[in-house]
Amino acid sequence: MQALDTKAKALLAGVREDYQSGATRLASRTLNQLLSYLDDVKPSAETLTRLISELRAARPSMIVIGNALGMVRERWAEAPDRPRQAILDTLRQLENASMAIARHARSQLPDNPVIMTHSASSVVLALLRELTDAGQRFSVICTQSSPGFEGHILARALNDLAVPVTLITDAQMGVFVTSADVVITGCDTWLTDGYFVNKAGTGPLALAAQAAGKPFWVLADSFRNSDASHDSVTLEEMPASELKAPEGHWITPRNVYFETVPQQLVSLRISERGVFSFPAGPRR
């Protein structure tokens, strides 16, 4: 089998090494880069098929990437001479899902809410942009989400939107959750057995919200649905050097970036299909 070319390898490496972007943002960027690769290189069907397959397996904790690329393959199979259109259609569906989630979530929020979040979900940011565009007043409490500090990305984006944001360490979750009206996070994978996968720290925040009697919402479109169970998923572990741990014979730093969180801690799942309550309730 012929090796992937330099541009294909760079695209693949970019997906594997991007630990700052949320799942939707990374999936969208991957599809856009795949479009550019298709236009620039004009690869054979065999090469494109191989690249899509490797991209689908590149980030196991972010099923949205695999599902989006799987949709590209299905659409491409239906029209073998139109791979570009298959990518464009999937990209449009992914973007429309985020906009629909933002509309559904906005309808559930109280007036002038204080929203607490963790990491830097692009779907959560889409909701916050929608609130800003609508002229709705709100403020945000955001964890910095160490050791990658994705929360800093969200804080900068909110600052650019002139939205008041309180940036805190992850350790202060329990201190600040009592000041929030609602806790909202994204989701990298929605599992089939009553769990979801998201950035490590989401579980403690969900527990803190439950203890404080605060609603905990998860924004998760259908691209995140997986047939996997929580005991079978691969939780990506990043280089321990990020922790800047002291050296010592008995010291073993660990840097697991994702975790599984039980859905019993979730108040609402909001997808492009509507609002779903937990325990299982009717779609709204």
C-alpha positions as CSV (number, residue, x, y, z in Angstrom):
1,M,0.0,0.0,0.0
2,Q,1.4,3.4,-1.0
3,A,2.4,5.7,1.9
4,L,0.4,8.9,2.5
5,D,1.8,12.0,1.0
6,T,3.3,14.8,3.1
7,K,0.1,17.0,3.1
8,A,-2.0,14.0,4.2
9,K,0.4,13.2,7.0
10,A,0.4,16.8,8.2
11,L,-3.4,16.8,8.2
12,L,-3.4,13.6,10.2
13,A,-0.8,14.9,12.7
14,G,-2.7,18.1,13.2
15,V,-5.8,16.1,14.3
16,R,-3.8,13.8,16.6
17,E,-1.9,16.7,18.2
18,D,-4.7,19.3,18.7
19,Y,-5.7,19.1,22.4
20,Q,-6.9,22.7,22.6
21,S,-10.0,22.5,20.3
22,G,-13.3,21.0,21.3
23,A,-14.7,18.1,19.3
24,T,-17.0,20.1,17.0
25,R,-14.4,22.7,16.2
26,L,-11.8,20.0,15.5
27,A,-14.2,18.0,13.4
28,S,-15.2,21.1,11.4
29,R,-11.5,22.1,10.9
30,T,-10.7,18.5,9.8
31,L,-13.5,18.6,7.2
32,N,-12.3,22.0,5.9
33,Q,-8.7,20.8,5.7
34,L,-9.9,17.7,3.9
35,L,-11.6,19.9,1.3
36,S,-8.4,21.8,0.8
37,Y,-6.4,18.6,0.5
38,L,-8.9,17.3,-2.1
39,D,-8.6,20.6,-4.1
40,D,-4.8,20.9,-3.8
41,V,-3.7,17.3,-4.2
42,K,-6.6,15.7,-6.1
43,P,-5.8,12.3,-4.5
44,S,-6.9,9.0,-5.9
45,A,-10.0,7.3,-4.5
46,E,-7.8,4.8,-2.7
47,T,-5.6,7.5,-1.1
48,L,-8.7,9.5,0.0
49,T,-10.3,6.4,1.4
50,R,-7.2,5.5,3.4
51,L,-6.8,9.1,4.7
52,I,-10.4,9.2,5.9
53,S,-10.0,5.8,7.6
54,E,-6.9,7.0,9.5
55,L,-8.6,10.3,10.4
56,R,-11.6,8.4,11.8
57,A,-9.3,6.5,14.2
58,A,-7.1,9.4,15.1
59,R,-9.0,10.7,18.2
60,P,-10.9,7.9,19.9
61,S,-12.2,10.1,22.7
62,M,-13.9,12.4,20.1
63,I,-16.4,10.3,18.3
64,V,-17.9,13.3,16.5
65,I,-14.8,13.3,14.2
66,G,-15.3,9.6,13.4
67,N,-19.0,9.9,12.9
68,A,-18.7,13.0,10.6
69,L,-16.1,11.3,8.5
70,G,-18.2,8.1,8.4
71,M,-21.0,10.3,7.1
72,V,-18.7,11.6,4.4
73,R,-17.9,8.0,3.3
74,E,-21.6,7.1,3.1
75,R,-22.4,10.1,1.0
76,W,-19.4,9.6,-1.2
77,A,-20.4,6.0,-1.7
78,E,-23.8,7.2,-3.0
79,A,-22.1,9.6,-5.5
80,P,-18.6,8.3,-6.2
81,D,-17.7,11.2,-8.5
82,R,-18.6,13.8,-5.9
83,P,-16.4,13.4,-2.8
84,R,-16.2,17.2,-2.4
85,Q,-20.0,17.5,-2.2
86,A,-20.0,14.7,0.4
87,I,-17.7,16.7,2.6
88,L,-19.6,20.0,2.1
89,D,-22.9,18.4,3.0
90,T,-21.5,16.8,6.2
91,L,-19.9,20.1,7.2
92,R,-23.1,22.0,6.7
93,Q,-25.0,19.4,8.8
94,L,-22.5,19.6,11.6
95,E,-22.7,23.4,11.6
96,N,-26.5,23.4,11.5
97,A,-26.6,21.0,14.5
98,S,-24.6,23.5,16.6
99,M,-26.9,26.4,15.7
100,A,-30.0,24.3,16.5
101,I,-28.6,23.3,19.9
102,A,-27.9,27.0,20.7
103,R,-31.5,27.9,19.9
104,H,-32.9,25.0,22.0
105,A,-30.6,25.8,24.9
106,R,-31.4,29.6,24.8
107,S,-35.1,28.8,25.2
108,Q,-34.4,27.0,28.5
109,L,-32.3,29.7,30.2
110,P,-33.6,32.1,32.8
111,D,-33.2,35.9,32.4
112,N,-29.7,37.3,33.1
113,P,-28.2,33.9,33.9
114,V,-24.9,33.1,35.4
115,I,-23.6,30.2,33.4
116,M,-20.7,28.0,34.7
117,T,-18.7,25.8,32.3
118,H,-15.5,23.7,32.0
119,S,-13.0,23.6,29.2
120,A,-13.8,25.3,25.8
121,S,-16.6,23.6,24.0
122,S,-17.3,25.2,20.6
123,V,-21.0,24.3,21.0
124,V,-21.2,26.1,24.4
125,L,-19.5,29.1,22.8
126,A,-22.0,29.0,20.0
127,L,-24.8,29.3,22.6
128,L,-23.0,32.2,24.3
129,R,-22.5,34.0,20.9
130,E,-26.2,33.5,20.2
131,L,-27.1,35.1,23.6
132,T,-24.8,38.0,22.8
133,D,-26.2,38.5,19.3
134,A,-29.7,38.5,20.8
135,G,-28.7,41.3,23.3
136,Q,-29.4,39.0,26.3
137,R,-27.5,39.8,29.5
138,F,-25.5,37.0,31.1
139,S,-22.2,36.3,32.7
140,V,-19.9,33.2,32.8
141,I,-17.8,31.4,35.3
142,C,-15.2,29.4,33.5
143,T,-12.6,26.9,34.9
144,Q,-9.2,27.2,33.3
145,S,-9.2,23.5,32.6
146,S,-5.6,22.5,33.4
147,P,-3.2,21.3,32.3
148,G,-4.2,22.4,28.7
149,F,-5.8,25.6,29.9
150,E,-8.6,25.4,27.3
151,G,-10.6,27.6,29.5
152,H,-8.3,30.5,28.7
153,I,-9.4,30.2,25.1
154,L,-13.0,30.6,26.1
155,A,-12.3,33.5,28.4
156,R,-10.5,35.4,25.6
157,A,-13.4,34.7,23.3
158,L,-15.9,36.0,25.9
159,N,-13.7,39.1,26.6
160,D,-13.8,39.9,22.8
161,L,-17.6,39.7,23.0
162,A,-17.6,42.0,26.0
163,V,-19.1,39.3,28.2
164,P,-18.2,39.4,32.0
165,V,-16.3,36.2,32.7
166,T,-14.8,34.9,36.0
167,L,-11.9,32.6,35.3
168,I,-11.1,30.2,38.1
169,T,-8.8,27.2,38.8
170,D,-10.4,23.8,38.5
171,A,-9.9,23.4,42.3
172,Q,-12.4,26.3,42.9
173,M,-15.3,24.5,41.2
174,G,-17.1,23.8,44.5
175,V,-16.6,27.4,45.7
176,F,-18.1,29.1,42.7
177,V,-20.8,26.6,41.6
178,T,-23.1,28.0,44.2
179,S,-23.1,31.4,42.3
180,A,-24.2,29.8,39.1
181,D,-27.8,29.5,37.8
182,V,-26.9,26.6,35.5
183,V,-23.8,24.6,34.7
184,I,-23.4,23.8,31.0
185,T,-20.7,21.7,29.3
186,G,-20.0,20.2,26.0
187,C,-19.6,16.5,25.3
188,D,-17.1,14.6,23.2
189,T,-18.9,11.2,23.1
190,W,-22.4,10.1,24.2
191,L,-22.1,6.5,25.1
192,T,-24.8,3.8,24.8
193,D,-24.8,2.6,28.5
194,G,-25.6,5.8,30.5
195,Y,-22.3,7.7,30.4
196,F,-20.8,10.5,28.3
197,V,-17.1,11.4,27.7
198,N,-15.7,14.9,28.2
199,K,-12.6,16.7,29.4
200,A,-11.4,15.5,32.7
201,G,-12.9,17.7,35.4
202,T,-16.4,17.5,34.0
203,G,-17.3,14.7,36.5
204,P,-16.3,16.7,39.6
205,L,-18.1,19.8,38.3
206,A,-21.3,17.7,37.7
207,L,-21.0,16.3,41.3
208,A,-20.5,19.9,42.6
209,A,-23.6,21.0,40.7
210,Q,-25.6,18.2,42.1
211,A,-24.5,18.9,45.7
212,A,-25.4,22.6,45.3
213,G,-28.8,21.8,43.7
214,K,-27.8,23.4,40.4
215,P,-29.0,22.1,37.0
216,F,-26.3,20.4,34.9
217,W,-26.8,20.6,31.1
218,V,-24.8,18.8,28.4
219,L,-24.9,20.1,24.8
220,A,-24.4,17.1,22.6
221,D,-25.6,16.6,19.1
222,S,-26.3,13.3,17.4
223,F,-22.8,13.3,15.9
224,R,-21.6,12.3,19.3
225,N,-23.7,9.2,19.7
226,S,-21.6,6.0,20.1
227,D,-22.4,2.3,20.4
228,A,-19.5,1.9,22.9
229,S,-19.9,1.4,26.6
230,H,-18.0,3.3,29.3
231,D,-15.8,0.4,30.2
232,S,-14.7,-0.1,26.6
233,V,-13.7,3.4,25.5
234,T,-10.2,4.6,25.2
235,L,-9.5,7.7,27.3
236,E,-6.6,9.6,25.8
237,E,-3.6,10.2,28.0
238,M,-1.3,13.1,27.1
239,P,2.4,13.6,27.9
240,A,3.0,13.8,31.6
241,S,5.5,16.6,31.0
242,E,2.5,19.0,30.9
243,L,2.1,18.5,34.6
244,K,5.6,19.8,35.3
245,A,5.8,17.3,38.2
246,P,8.9,17.1,40.4
247,E,11.3,14.3,39.6
248,G,11.5,11.4,42.0
249,H,11.9,7.6,41.8
250,W,8.5,7.1,43.5
251,I,6.7,9.8,41.5
252,T,4.5,8.8,38.6
253,P,2.7,11.7,37.0
254,R,-0.4,10.8,34.9
255,N,-2.2,13.1,32.5
256,V,-5.5,11.5,31.4
257,Y,-7.4,14.2,29.4
258,F,-10.9,12.7,29.3
259,E,-13.2,10.9,31.6
260,T,-16.6,9.1,31.6
261,V,-19.4,10.8,33.5
262,P,-22.7,9.1,34.4
263,Q,-25.8,10.5,32.9
264,Q,-27.5,10.3,36.2
265,L,-25.7,13.6,37.0
266,V,-27.2,15.3,34.0
267,S,-30.4,17.4,34.2
268,L,-30.8,18.0,30.4
269,R,-29.2,16.8,27.3
270,I,-29.7,19.3,24.5
271,S,-29.2,18.1,20.9
272,E,-30.2,19.4,17.5
273,R,-33.3,17.2,18.0
274,G,-34.5,18.9,21.1
275,V,-34.3,18.9,24.9
276,F,-34.1,15.6,26.8
277,S,-34.4,15.3,30.5
278,F,-32.9,12.8,32.9
279,P,-34.0,10.4,34.2
280,A,-35.5,9.6,30.8
281,G,-38.2,12.0,29.9
282,P,-40.0,13.2,26.8
283,R,-38.3,15.4,24.2
284,R,-39.3,19.0,24.5
